[in-house]
C-alpha cells in the first residue's frame, strides 16, 4: 500500500523535473549571428570579351572589326591593336 502511493508521487516529481529542465532558458545564450563574407559581396558578372576580326589586305596592311558589349573595353582593345601593329 505504501508502494502504491509512492509510485505516483515519484512519477509526478520526475515529470515536473523534466518539464522544468525542458523549459528553462539560459540568459547567457546569445542569438544567432550572421556574418557577411566580403568575397560574396564583391562578385560581379563577368564581361563578355571583345571579338576581333583581323583582316590583311593584299598590300600587307591590316584592318580589324571589333564588337563587344562594353564600349570602353572595345576602345581600349582598338588602342592596343593600333599600338602593336605600328
C-alpha positions, 0 to 999 in steps of 0.5 A: 500500500505504501508502494502504491502511493509512492509510485505516483508521487515519484512519477509526478516529481520526475515529470515536473523535473523534466518539464522544468529542465525542458523549459528553462532558458539560459540568459547567457545564450546569445542569438544567432549571428550572421556574418557577411563574407566580403568575397560574396559581396564583391562578385560581379558578372563577368564581361563578355570579351571583345571579338576581333576580326583581323583582316590583311589586305593584299598590300600587307596592311591590316584592318580589324572589326571589333564588337563587344558589349562594353564600349570602353573595353572595345576602345581600349582593345582598338588602342592596343591593336593600333599600338602593336601593329605600328 
